[in-house]
Amino acid sequence: MIQAHLVERDQFGFWTHPNYPDLADNCSSSEAQETLRRLGLELQNVFMESDAPRLYDSARSDQRYSEWIPTRPEGAGWFVLSIHDTDNGPVCQYVRPLGEHLSPIDLDAAAEQHERLLSEACAKALNQRDVALARVMELETKLAKLEKQEPVGVMRASSEMGVAPYADIWPWLEPGQKLYTTPVAQAQHCAVLDAEKLIAQLKDCASHAGDPERAAAFNDAISEVHAMLAAGSSQAKPSTDDGQGGRP
């Protein structure tokens, strides 16, 4: 029987259980339910459009749905089978063992397994938080150094060798623009991406924490990352010279 598994979503917010059953691509919801019923599982679909309409509208442009935390159906024993895209938008497939297939002891074991997997996911997220915070601090230090860097050259209008004007080759660079080995904007972008990915993971853990104290711990961690981002953005303000700096 398919059992609960640690959910590790990709950059778009999708994930599929490693033992996902062989369902036809065009099978209907009723056919999927029947297939899973024969496997001893009850299926419930949670669509993002109805579960989190505002987030769905804002996330459709870049099709990244990692911030969506699907609402778990009422009752015990539910675990995620898949989070994937459909013609009707992203859907989370929750499943749980059918009652007639489990004894009370099995139900207790399933609940214990879910709690263990949740604890493992939370511990992993906290470890990733520490790593990401260290990474943000490292990038902030690098940003401070980059802001003090001297340009390695200045963009010229054309080459003395008689080739085409540089503006035709690198249209994003203007004559007289200062050139830097590493643009400040590039390093800032890396720091923000690392932090945003971590925040999404911590939100996922907070929503499934199970008890108020654990949820509060994750929310404190989220606030800590937001504070780091705010501090970094207030300190790192690139000048007009290095906004598009680079090397030809």
Backbone as CSV, one residue per row, in Angstrom:
resi,resn,N_x,N_y,N_z,CA_x,CA_y,CA_z,C_x,C_y,C_z
1,MET,0.843,-1.197,0.000,0.000,0.000,0.000,0.881,1.250,0.000
2,ILE,0.442,2.274,-0.756,1.168,3.542,-0.782,1.056,4.212,0.583
3,GLN,2.196,4.674,1.108,2.214,5.297,2.424,2.730,6.728,2.338
4,ALA,2.544,7.482,3.420,2.984,8.878,3.458,4.482,8.968,3.196
5,HIS,4.871,10.029,2.497,6.273,10.222,2.131,6.628,11.687,2.327
6,LEU,7.889,11.959,2.634,8.352,13.326,2.813,8.152,14.114,1.521
7,VAL,7.461,15.249,1.600,7.160,16.071,0.426,8.280,17.091,0.226
8,GLU,8.935,17.023,-0.924,9.994,17.966,-1.271,9.648,18.589,-2.617
9,ARG,8.998,19.741,-2.580,8.494,20.383,-3.795,9.623,21.034,-4.591
10,ASP,9.440,21.082,-5.923,10.462,21.685,-6.774,10.284,23.203,-6.798
11,GLN,11.047,23.878,-7.664,11.036,25.339,-7.693,9.686,25.904,-8.108
12,PHE,8.874,25.100,-8.788,7.552,25.560,-9.197,6.472,25.201,-8.179
13,GLY,6.847,24.457,-7.148,5.885,24.070,-6.124,5.249,22.718,-6.353
14,PHE,5.756,21.940,-7.312,5.155,20.650,-7.634,5.944,19.500,-6.998
15,TRP,5.275,18.378,-6.851,5.903,17.176,-6.286,5.005,15.985,-6.579
16,THR,5.607,14.811,-6.789,4.861,13.577,-7.030,5.430,12.466,-6.167
17,HIS,4.559,11.732,-5.526,4.958,10.605,-4.677,5.770,9.607,-5.506
18,PRO,6.890,9.111,-4.972,7.709,8.159,-5.744,6.964,6.889,-6.135
19,ASN,5.902,6.545,-5.408,5.107,5.359,-5.740,3.763,5.731,-6.349
20,TYR,3.748,6.866,-7.042,2.504,7.323,-7.668,1.996,6.256,-8.639
21,PRO,0.706,5.899,-8.558,0.184,4.825,-9.416,0.179,5.221,-10.885
22,ASP,0.157,4.241,-11.748,0.179,4.454,-13.193,-1.220,4.838,-13.660
23,LEU,-1.472,6.145,-13.731,-2.766,6.653,-14.188,-2.599,7.243,-15.580
24,ALA,-3.561,7.005,-16.444,-3.512,7.568,-17.789,-3.562,9.089,-17.708
25,ASP,-2.858,9.751,-18.648,-2.802,11.210,-18.623,-4.182,11.844,-18.748
26,ASN,-5.057,11.199,-19.500,-6.375,11.777,-19.756,-7.477,11.124,-18.931
27,CYS,-7.102,10.428,-17.862,-8.131,9.760,-17.064,-8.933,10.796,-16.285
28,SER,-10.213,10.520,-16.110,-11.094,11.439,-15.401,-10.882,11.321,-13.898
29,SER,-11.480,12.261,-13.165,-11.367,12.235,-11.711,-11.991,10.973,-11.138
30,SER,-13.123,10.558,-11.713,-13.790,9.348,-11.215,-12.948,8.105,-11.486
31,GLU,-12.260,8.080,-12.644,-11.395,6.941,-12.952,-10.202,6.893,-11.996
32,ALA,-9.639,8.065,-11.685,-8.524,8.113,-10.741,-8.975,7.650,-9.358
33,GLN,-10.160,8.085,-8.941,-10.680,7.673,-7.639,-10.886,6.168,-7.580
34,GLU,-11.390,5.592,-8.676,-11.633,4.150,-8.704,-10.313,3.378,-8.661
35,THR,-9.311,3.855,-9.419,-8.005,3.194,-9.409,-7.398,3.214,-8.009
36,LEU,-7.469,4.356,-7.361,-6.911,4.467,-6.015,-7.732,3.681,-4.999
37,ARG,-9.044,3.593,-5.224,-9.881,2.813,-4.309,-9.464,1.356,-4.333
38,ARG,-9.136,0.858,-5.531,-8.683,-0.535,-5.639,-7.341,-0.733,-4.930
39,LEU,-6.599,0.369,-4.784,-5.328,0.307,-4.052,-5.528,0.556,-2.560
40,GLY,-6.789,0.711,-2.156,-7.088,0.915,-0.739,-6.958,2.348,-0.274
41,LEU,-7.091,3.319,-1.225,-6.920,4.724,-0.882,-8.142,5.545,-1.271
42,GLU,-8.461,6.497,-0.438,-9.504,7.483,-0.723,-8.832,8.743,-1.247
43,LEU,-9.392,9.337,-2.312,-8.785,10.502,-2.963,-9.645,11.741,-2.764
44,GLN,-8.993,12.857,-2.503,-9.677,14.152,-2.488,-8.774,15.180,-3.142
45,ASN,-9.293,15.848,-4.182,-8.540,16.859,-4.909,-8.782,18.239,-4.306
46,VAL,-7.706,18.998,-4.140,-7.798,20.377,-3.658,-7.180,21.270,-4.734
47,PHE,-8.008,22.067,-5.414,-7.530,22.934,-6.489,-7.129,24.294,-5.926
48,MET,-5.996,24.782,-6.403,-5.471,26.048,-5.902,-6.418,27.206,-6.187
49,GLU,-7.075,27.195,-7.338,-7.935,28.314,-7.724,-9.048,28.545,-6.709
50,SER,-9.587,27.472,-6.144,-10.647,27.606,-5.146,-10.094,27.637,-3.722
51,ASP,-8.934,27.025,-3.516,-8.353,26.954,-2.172,-7.654,28.256,-1.785
52,ALA,-6.975,28.877,-2.750,-6.249,30.131,-2.489,-6.361,31.026,-3.723
53,PRO,-7.551,31.585,-3.989,-7.785,32.322,-5.240,-6.870,33.526,-5.439
54,ARG,-6.614,34.296,-4.390,-5.762,35.483,-4.549,-4.328,35.100,-4.881
55,LEU,-3.819,34.111,-4.178,-2.461,33.645,-4.451,-2.376,33.044,-5.848
56,TYR,-3.429,32.350,-6.257,-3.461,31.747,-7.595,-3.372,32.827,-8.664
57,ASP,-4.145,33.915,-8.504,-4.137,34.997,-9.493,-2.765,35.651,-9.588
58,SER,-2.098,35.826,-8.454,-0.795,36.494,-8.460,0.331,35.583,-8.936
59,ALA,0.154,34.263,-8.800,1.231,33.320,-9.145,1.152,32.834,-10.579
60,ARG,0.035,33.086,-11.257,-0.121,32.541,-12.608,0.866,33.124,-13.606
61,SER,1.318,34.364,-13.386,2.187,35.013,-14.367,3.496,34.263,-14.562
62,ASP,4.151,33.854,-13.460,5.416,33.126,-13.591,5.268,31.632,-13.319
63,GLN,4.026,31.187,-13.035,3.720,29.766,-12.835,4.607,29.134,-11.761
64,ARG,4.800,29.860,-10.686,5.524,29.330,-9.523,4.554,29.316,-8.346
65,TYR,4.252,28.115,-7.884,3.187,27.962,-6.898,3.709,27.426,-5.561
66,SER,4.990,27.631,-5.287,5.582,27.042,-4.085,5.041,27.656,-2.797
67,GLU,4.483,28.868,-2.863,3.952,29.494,-1.653,2.573,28.945,-1.280
68,TRP,1.952,28.220,-2.187,0.630,27.656,-1.895,0.767,26.464,-0.953
69,ILE,0.098,26.535,0.177,0.040,25.426,1.122,-1.366,24.841,1.038
70,PRO,-1.572,23.741,0.309,-2.919,23.189,0.126,-3.591,22.859,1.460
71,THR,-4.853,23.221,1.573,-5.612,22.942,2.790,-5.871,21.446,2.912
72,ARG,-5.512,20.895,4.050,-5.705,19.467,4.269,-7.191,19.179,4.511
73,PRO,-7.746,18.144,3.878,-9.152,17.791,4.116,-9.396,17.459,5.585
74,GLU,-10.631,17.596,5.997,-10.978,17.276,7.380,-10.856,15.774,7.617
75,GLY,-10.528,15.434,8.836,-10.376,14.026,9.174,-8.916,13.640,9.307
76,ALA,-8.684,12.429,9.792,-7.322,11.949,10.033,-6.818,11.098,8.873
77,GLY,-5.495,10.970,8.807,-4.885,10.026,7.877,-4.533,10.559,6.510
78,TRP,-4.883,11.822,6.182,-4.612,12.349,4.839,-3.122,12.638,4.655
79,PHE,-2.600,12.307,3.476,-1.236,12.702,3.114,-1.201,13.022,1.627
80,VAL,-0.158,13.741,1.218,-0.067,14.226,-0.160,0.414,13.113,-1.086
81,LEU,-0.322,12.938,-2.181,0.082,11.992,-3.221,0.778,12.721,-4.365
82,SER,0.288,13.914,-4.676,0.885,14.677,-5.774,0.413,16.123,-5.715
83,ILE,1.287,17.026,-6.146,0.918,18.418,-6.411,1.384,18.691,-7.832
84,HIS,0.443,18.868,-8.746,0.817,19.023,-10.151,-0.141,19.979,-10.856
85,ASP,0.205,20.324,-12.081,-0.611,21.253,-12.862,-1.621,20.485,-13.699
86,THR,-2.768,21.092,-13.933,-3.818,20.507,-14.767,-4.411,21.603,-15.638
87,ASP,-5.357,21.211,-16.501,-6.056,22.204,-17.317,-6.844,23.184,-16.455
88,ASN,-7.161,22.777,-15.239,-7.903,23.632,-14.311,-6.994,24.281,-13.269
89,GLY,-5.701,24.302,-13.543,-4.754,24.898,-12.611,-4.144,23.867,-11.676
90,PRO,-3.231,24.291,-10.809,-2.571,23.365,-9.881,-3.571,22.659,-8.970
91,VAL,-3.290,21.386,-8.705,-4.141,20.596,-7.816,-3.252,19.799,-6.871
92,CYS,-3.712,19.663,-5.649,-3.054,18.788,-4.678,-3.944,17.572,-4.476
93,GLN,-3.387,16.393,-4.706,-4.123,15.151,-4.493,-3.794,14.620,-3.097
94,TYR,-4.780,14.716,-2.224,-4.659,14.127,-0.891,-5.285,12.737,-0.910
95,VAL,-4.647,11.797,-0.256,-5.206,10.449,-0.138,-5.067,9.983,1.309
96,ARG,-5.897,9.005,1.652,-5.767,8.350,2.955,-6.286,6.934,2.818
97,PRO,-5.825,6.030,3.644,-6.285,4.646,3.572,-7.783,4.560,3.842
98,LEU,-8.450,3.739,3.046,-9.873,3.496,3.275,-10.070,2.792,4.610
99,GLY,-11.144,3.144,5.301,-11.387,2.607,6.634,-11.435,1.101,6.683
100,GLU,-12.040,0.469,5.635,-12.186,-0.982,5.688,-10.872,-1.715,5.500
101,HIS,-9.822,-0.980,5.090,-8.519,-1.608,4.863,-7.601,-1.485,6.072
102,LEU,-8.044,-0.749,7.095,-7.167,-0.512,8.235,-7.846,-0.863,9.549
103,SER,-7.071,-1.429,10.430,-7.528,-1.651,11.796,-7.207,-0.404,12.609
104,PRO,-7.763,-0.254,13.816,-7.404,0.898,14.661,-5.907,1.012,14.906
105,ILE,-5.229,-0.135,15.014,-3.777,-0.110,15.220,-3.083,0.485,14.000
106,ASP,-3.563,0.098,12.782,-2.976,0.635,11.556,-3.182,2.148,11.471
107,LEU,-4.365,2.608,11.878,-4.638,4.040,11.844,-3.690,4.797,12.763
108,ASP,-3.435,4.240,13.949,-2.494,4.871,14.877,-1.084,4.896,14.285
109,ALA,-0.715,3.794,13.626,0.615,3.726,13.018,0.751,4.750,11.897
110,ALA,-0.324,4.923,11.106,-0.292,5.905,10.024,-0.145,7.317,10.582
111,ALA,-0.856,7.601,11.680,-0.752,8.923,12.302,0.654,9.162,12.839
112,GLU,1.248,8.126,13.447,2.605,8.258,13.973,3.612,8.483,12.847
113,GLN,3.404,7.775,11.732,4.310,7.940,10.599,4.214,9.355,10.034
114,HIS,2.990,9.875,9.944,2.813,11.232,9.439,3.513,12.241,10.342
115,GLU,3.383,12.060,11.659,4.027,12.963,12.606,5.548,12.881,12.481
116,ARG,6.072,11.674,12.267,7.517,11.513,12.121,8.012,12.223,10.864
117,LEU,7.291,12.037,9.747,7.687,12.682,8.502,7.610,14.200,8.625
118,LEU,6.580,14.677,9.319,6.448,16.115,9.513,7.610,16.655,10.338
119,SER,7.983,15.928,11.394,9.103,16.358,12.232,10.401,16.392,11.434
120,GLU,10.592,15.380,10.562,11.793,15.351,9.730,11.824,16.544,8.782
121,ALA,10.655,16.848,8.182,10.586,17.981,7.256,10.862,19.296,7.976
122,CYS,10.315,19.426,9.188,10.520,20.652,9.962,11.987,20.803,10.370
123,ALA,12.596,19.703,10.797,14.007,19.751,11.183,14.879,20.129,9.986
124,LYS,14.534,19.582,8.822,15.290,19.902,7.613,15.132,21.375,7.255
125,ALA,13.900,21.892,7.393,13.657,23.302,7.074,14.437,24.222,8.004
126,LEU,14.485,23.873,9.293,15.243,24.695,10.239,16.735,24.680,9.921
127,ASN,17.238,23.519,9.515,18.645,23.435,9.124,18.903,24.283,7.879
128,GLN,17.950,24.226,6.914,18.083,25.039,5.710,18.004,26.524,6.049
129,ARG,17.207,26.845,7.088,17.140,28.241,7.524,18.515,28.725,7.966
130,ASP,19.192,27.915,8.793,20.507,28.309,9.294,21.498,28.465,8.151
131,VAL,21.438,27.526,7.190,22.345,27.598,6.043,22.045,28.834,5.209
132,ALA,20.741,29.093,4.974,20.361,30.235,4.146,20.701,31.560,4.817
133,LEU,20.502,31.638,6.134,20.857,32.869,6.840,22.354,33.137,6.749
134,ALA,23.134,32.068,6.857,24.585,32.221,6.708,24.928,32.686,5.297
135,ARG,24.184,32.144,4.309,24.402,32.533,2.918,24.039,34.007,2.704
136,VAL,22.927,34.447,3.304,22.524,35.847,3.178,23.581,36.767,3.783
137,MET,24.101,36.387,4.962,25.135,37.202,5.602,26.393,37.258,4.743
138,GLU,26.722,36.113,4.131,27.896,36.070,3.251,27.713,37.008,2.062
139,LEU,26.489,36.983,1.468,26.224,37.833,0.315,26.172,39.307,0.705
140,GLU,25.677,39.599,1.910,25.662,40.987,2.365,27.086,41.522,2.514
141,THR,27.980,40.676,3.038,29.382,41.074,3.153,29.980,41.322,1.772
142,LYS,29.623,40.441,0.837,30.122,40.596,-0.531,29.577,41.876,-1.160
143,LEU,28.292,42.167,-0.900,27.691,43.386,-1.437,28.426,44.626,-0.936
144,ALA,28.757,44.617,0.360,29.462,45.764,0.934,30.805,45.980,0.240
145,LYS,31.496,44.872,-0.080,32.780,44.981,-0.774,32.582,45.446,-2.211
146,LEU,31.516,44.950,-2.855,31.278,45.320,-4.247,30.953,46.798,-4.388
147,GLU,30.262,47.347,-3.378,29.919,48.765,-3.447,31.162,49.654,-3.407
148,LYS,32.257,49.109,-2.864,33.492,49.884,-2.754,34.455,49.597,-3.906
149,GLN,34.085,48.693,-4.813,35.013,48.302,-5.869,35.234,49.441,-6.866
150,GLU,36.404,49.437,-7.453,36.741,50.409,-8.480,36.434,49.804,-9.848
151,PRO,35.995,50.613,-10.804,35.728,50.076,-12.143,37.003,49.565,-12.796
152,VAL,36.859,48.510,-13.602,38.025,47.950,-14.288,38.231,48.595,-15.655
153,GLY,37.276,49.408,-16.086,37.398,50.069,-17.366,36.184,50.925,-17.647
154,VAL,36.221,51.577,-18.813,35.112,52.427,-19.243,34.733,52.022,-20.658
155,MET,33.452,51.934,-20.931,32.970,51.544,-22.254,33.328,52.615,-23.281
156,ARG,33.989,52.182,-24.361,34.345,53.104,-25.429,33.304,53.052,-26.533
157,ALA,33.289,54.086,-27.357,32.294,54.141,-28.427,32.575,53.107,-29.504
158,SER,33.846,52.877,-29.830,34.184,51.908,-30.867,35.623,51.466,-30.684
159,SER,35.989,50.431,-31.432,37.339,49.893,-31.348,38.267,50.641,-32.286
160,GLU,39.546,50.719,-31.914,40.537,51.330,-32.789,40.887,50.425,-33.960
161,MET,40.397,49.187,-33.921,40.728,48.219,-34.972,39.802,48.350,-36.174
162,GLY,38.815,49.271,-36.099,37.948,49.479,-37.247,36.768,48.536,-37.334
163,VAL,36.471,47.782,-36.267,35.320,46.882,-36.301,34.061,47.683,-36.029
164,ALA,32.913,46.988,-36.001,31.631,47.647,-35.804,31.614,48.401,-34.478
165,PRO,30.840,49.485,-34.403,30.709,50.209,-33.125,30.269,49.273,-32.011
166,TYR,30.810,49.495,-30.824,30.468,48.629,-29.696,28.974,48.643,-29.405
167,ALA,28.312,49.764,-29.685,26.873,49.857,-29.403,26.083,48.837,-30.209
168,ASP,26.622,48.420,-31.374,25.947,47.400,-32.177,26.178,46.008,-31.611
169,ILE,27.257,45.844,-30.867,27.599,44.530,-30.319,27.005,44.344,-28.930
170,TRP,27.123,45.376,-28.100,26.571,45.330,-26.734,25.612,46.504,-26.558
171,PRO,24.406,46.416,-27.103,23.485,47.565,-27.090,23.069,48.005,-25.693
172,TRP,23.251,47.130,-24.665,22.842,47.508,-23.306,23.901,48.356,-22.583
173,LEU,25.082,48.527,-23.227,26.146,49.341,-22.642,26.270,50.651,-23.411
174,GLU,26.467,51.734,-22.685,26.582,53.046,-23.301,28.025,53.540,-23.221
175,PRO,28.471,54.304,-24.233,29.827,54.865,-24.172,30.016,55.679,-22.899
176,GLY,31.153,55.468,-22.241,31.437,56.170,-21.002,30.961,55.460,-19.757
177,GLN,30.194,54.374,-19.930,29.687,53.650,-18.751,30.815,52.870,-18.087
178,LYS,30.875,52.947,-16.754,31.918,52.246,-16.013,31.629,50.751,-15.983
179,LEU,32.689,49.959,-16.066,32.565,48.507,-16.105,33.153,47.904,-14.833
180,TYR,32.421,46.901,-14.293,32.834,46.258,-13.046,32.964,44.755,-13.257
181,THR,33.807,44.128,-12.459,33.991,42.675,-12.579,32.734,41.925,-12.169
182,THR,32.021,42.395,-11.143,30.788,41.756,-10.671,29.772,42.833,-10.332
183,PRO,28.681,42.971,-11.100,27.676,43.989,-10.789,27.030,43.743,-9.434
184,VAL,26.759,44.811,-8.696,26.114,44.694,-7.392,24.731,44.087,-7.522
185,ALA,23.997,44.467,-8.562,22.625,43.969,-8.720,22.587,42.457,-8.821
186,GLN,23.619,41.861,-9.437,23.658,40.402,-9.587,23.757,39.716,-8.226
187,ALA,24.608,40.198,-7.347,24.760,39.601,-6.019,23.502,39.788,-5.189
188,GLN,22.854,40.962,-5.305,21.606,41.186,-4.577,20.555,40.177,-4.993
189,HIS,20.469,39.919,-6.296,19.460,38.989,-6.819,19.653,37.594,-6.236
190,CYS,20.903,37.134,-6.111,21.174,35.809,-5.544,20.700,35.726,-4.099
191,ALA,20.948,36.765,-3.322,20.547,36.761,-1.912,19.043,36.692,-1.772
192,VAL,18.317,37.455,-2.601,16.853,37.473,-2.513,16.271,36.125,-2.893
193,LEU,16.803,35.484,-3.944,16.287,34.181,-4.364,16.470,33.142,-3.269
194,ASP,17.660,33.110,-2.635,17.907,32.163,-1.545,16.920,32.373,-0.409
195,ALA,16.700,33.614,-0.028,15.830,33.913,1.109,14.376,33.605,0.794
196,GLU,13.913,33.924,-0.423,12.514,33.672,-0.771,12.208,32.176,-0.792
197,LYS,13.142,31.379,-1.265,12.943,29.927,-1.265,12.835,29.403,0.158
198,LEU,13.686,29.917,1.048,13.653,29.492,2.445,12.336,29.887,3.102
199,ILE,11.854,31.106,2.846,10.600,31.573,3.443,9.446,30.665,3.046
200,ALA,9.395,30.256,1.768,8.328,29.360,1.313,8.369,28.028,2.056
201,GLN,9.574,27.490,2.286,9.702,26.218,3.004,9.264,26.361,4.460
202,LEU,9.625,27.471,5.087,9.243,27.682,6.483,7.738,27.877,6.624
203,LYS,7.104,28.540,5.653,5.651,28.708,5.684,4.963,27.359,5.595
204,ASP,5.510,26.472,4.763,4.941,25.131,4.617,4.984,24.399,5.954
205,CYS,6.117,24.462,6.640,6.252,23.791,7.934,5.338,24.420,8.984
206,ALA,5.220,25.741,8.972,4.380,26.414,9.964,2.925,26.009,9.820
207,SER,2.464,25.854,8.558,1.053,25.522,8.342,0.727,24.095,8.754
208,HIS,1.739,23.216,8.789,1.513,21.822,9.159,2.173,21.479,10.502
209,ALA,2.467,22.485,11.294,3.229,22.255,12.524,2.491,21.383,13.527
210,GLY,1.182,21.513,13.601,0.415,20.644,14.492,0.155,21.219,15.863
211,ASP,1.074,22.023,16.399,0.827,22.634,17.702,1.289,24.088,17.656
212,PRO,0.670,24.963,18.468,0.949,26.403,18.404,2.406,26.768,18.657
213,GLU,3.064,26.080,19.586,4.448,26.427,19.916,5.373,26.183,18.732
214,ARG,5.163,25.032,18.065,6.015,24.731,16.904,5.736,25.717,15.770
215,ALA,4.458,26.028,15.536,4.107,26.993,14.490,4.717,28.355,14.791
216,ALA,4.694,28.760,16.071,5.269,30.051,16.452,6.769,30.085,16.192
217,ALA,7.435,28.960,16.405,8.883,28.896,16.162,9.198,29.131,14.690
218,PHE,8.392,28.522,13.811,8.623,28.718,12.376,8.273,30.141,11.951
219,ASN,7.207,30.706,12.519,6.851,32.085,12.189,7.938,33.049,12.654
220,ASP,8.564,32.758,13.796,9.691,33.579,14.253,10.855,33.489,13.267
221,ALA,11.082,32.276,12.743,12.164,32.092,11.765,11.871,32.878,10.492
222,ILE,10.597,32.884,10.063,10.207,33.642,8.870,10.464,35.130,9.090
223,SER,10.082,35.631,10.271,10.308,37.044,10.593,11.798,37.372,10.588
224,GLU,12.602,36.417,11.047,14.054,36.615,11.088,14.618,36.768,9.681
225,VAL,14.137,35.937,8.745,14.615,36.031,7.360,14.164,37.343,6.731
226,HIS,12.887,37.727,6.977,12.398,39.002,6.450,13.241,40.169,6.971
227,ALA,13.614,40.110,8.242,14.431,41.177,8.825,15.798,41.241,8.158
228,MET,16.369,40.059,7.863,17.666,40.021,7.184,17.561,40.655,5.799
229,LEU,16.468,40.334,5.081,16.273,40.901,3.745,16.124,42.417,3.819
230,ALA,15.325,42.884,4.792,15.098,44.319,4.931,16.398,45.051,5.241
231,ALA,17.201,44.458,6.124,18.476,45.078,6.479,19.406,45.129,5.275
232,GLY,19.403,44.034,4.495,20.271,43.995,3.323,19.864,45.005,2.271
233,SER,18.540,45.149,2.030,18.072,46.066,0.996,18.310,47.522,1.374
234,SER,18.296,47.829,2.685,18.521,49.207,3.120,19.997,49.582,3.062
235,GLN,20.870,48.558,3.189,22.309,48.827,3.183,22.888,48.799,1.778
236,ALA,22.314,47.949,0.913,22.880,47.770,-0.430,22.085,48.575,-1.429
237,LYS,22.553,49.769,-1.764,21.882,50.629,-2.735,22.872,50.935,-3.839
238,PRO,22.831,50.198,-4.959,23.814,50.383,-6.023,23.713,51.763,-6.648
239,SER,24.853,52.319,-7.027,24.874,53.616,-7.681,24.424,53.474,-9.111
240,THR,24.219,54.623,-9.803,23.765,54.581,-11.187,24.825,53.994,-12.093
241,ASP,26.089,54.006,-11.656,27.151,53.486,-12.507,27.113,51.984,-12.620
242,ASP,26.789,51.254,-11.508,26.919,49.800,-11.536,25.592,49.098,-11.716
243,GLY,24.515,49.811,-11.986,23.225,49.159,-12.147,23.213,48.154,-13.265
244,GLN,23.999,48.445,-14.361,24.030,47.509,-15.482,25.468,47.174,-15.854
245,GLY,26.356,47.320,-14.884,27.767,47.095,-15.190,28.041,45.690,-15.631
246,GLY,29.182,45.496,-16.305,29.541,44.157,-16.741,30.787,44.218,-17.575
247,ARG,31.170,43.117,-18.171,32.350,43.069,-19.030,31.917,42.741,-20.438
248,PRO,32.403,43.440,-21.457,32.083,43.077,-22.844,32.740,41.782,-23.224
